[in-house]
């Protein structure tokens, strides 16, 4: 009887581990998809900057922008 309980306990642990691995796999897949979308957006932004000939303005903004906070905003934003 004790042996059966030990086997059942090990099977339960193994099942929980499989469930956690499945959840992590789903999470990683979602993160990879988000990353791919972000990379595509970044590519379009880079090409838009080049198309509009805004390279120098972008570089200036990148070098001189700083974060500002507002009371009614939950996060900071970049500004010159």
C-alpha positions in Angstrom: 0.0 0.0 0.0 2.8 2.4 0.9 4.5 1.5 -2.4 1.3 2.4 -4.3 1.1 5.7 -2.5 4.7 6.5 -3.4 4.1 5.6 -7.1 0.9 7.7 -7.2 2.8 10.6 -5.6 5.6 10.3 -8.1 3.0 10.2 -11.0 1.3 13.3 -9.6 4.7 15.1 -9.4 5.5 14.0 -13.0 2.0 15.2 -14.2 2.5 18.6 -12.4 5.9 18.9 -14.1 4.4 18.2 -17.5 1.7 20.8 -16.9 4.3 23.4 -15.9 6.4 22.6 -18.9 3.4 23.0 -21.2 2.6 26.3 -19.6 6.1 27.5 -20.0 6.2 26.4 -23.6 3.0 28.4 -24.3 4.5 31.4 -22.6 7.7 31.2 -24.6 5.8 30.8 -27.8 3.8 33.9 -27.0 7.0 35.8 -26.2 8.6 34.8 -29.4 5.6 35.9 -31.4 5.6 39.3 -29.6 9.3 39.6 -30.3 8.8 38.9 -34.0 6.1 41.5 -34.2 8.3 44.0 -32.4 11.2 43.3 -34.8 8.9 43.9 -37.8 7.7 47.2 -36.3 11.3 48.2 -35.7 12.1 47.4 -39.3 9.3 49.6 -40.5 10.2 52.4 -38.2 13.8 52.3 -39.4 12.8 52.3 -43.0 10.3 55.1 -42.4 13.1 57.2 -40.9 15.3 56.5 -43.9 12.5 57.1 -46.4 11.7 60.5 -44.8 15.4 61.4 -44.5 15.0 61.9 -40.8 18.3 60.1 -39.9 19.9 63.2 -38.4 16.8 64.3 -36.4 16.5 60.8 -35.1 20.1 60.7 -34.0 19.8 64.0 -32.3 16.6 62.9 -30.5 18.3 59.6 -29.5 21.3 61.5 -28.0 19.4 64.3 -26.3 16.0 62.9 -25.2 15.2 62.4 -21.6 12.4 60.9 -19.6 9.6 63.1 -18.2 7.0 62.0 -15.7 3.4 63.3 -15.3 1.2 62.7 -12.3 -1.7 61.3 -14.4 0.5 59.0 -16.5 1.6 55.6 -15.1 4.9 55.6 -17.0 7.5 58.1 -18.3 7.8 59.3 -21.9 10.8 60.6 -23.9 11.1 64.3 -24.8 13.7 66.8 -25.7 
